[in-house]
Amino acid sequence: MNETTVCVVGNVATRPVYREPASGPSLRFRLAVTARYRDREKNAWTDGHTNFFTVWANRQLAANASASLEVGDPVVVQGRLKVRSDVREGQSWTSAEIDAVAVGHDMARGTSAFRRASRPEGAAVPPRPEPDWETPEGGGGGRDGGGDGDGDADAAVPGARQPEPAAVT
């Protein structure tokens, strides 16, 4: 199915509303996105038109976003755009909604501290094997031809690959 996927940068405009219906956790908030442009006559940045989107998050994303977002936070939202038209009391209404796949703070405008979500009680953690960090014999890897990337070609390491001497003619 063809869907319109968007990535939108803006500010949380309303208090996020978290609900837990029988179908699973859900979060809704409004996102304000204002275009800015350079006004050459005034030699200053000027705000353009503001678009508002209703952002919907579900399941674990809803729970995590609810614990992380506040009004005014600069965020990046990625998801599926849904534009809906409706007639209410004789007036035509159009709304733009985003079914969020990812929501995060905009790191270009501030800092954030990541906290991993806790697992529910009784959730088993699958075992993960230890990765093999060893470099194969003679494999090198650094820019110097040695294995540690420090620029000395690992001259003191027995068995390390040494660079060929330059030919003199």
Secondary structure, DSSP 8 states (H G I E B T S, - for coil): ----EEEEEEEE-S--EEE--TT--EEEEEEEEEEEEEETTTTEEEEEEEEEEEEEEEHHHHHHHHHH--TT-EEEEEEEEEEEEEEETTEEEEEEEEEEEEEEE-TTS-----------TT--------------TT---STTSSSS-SSSTTTTSTT----------
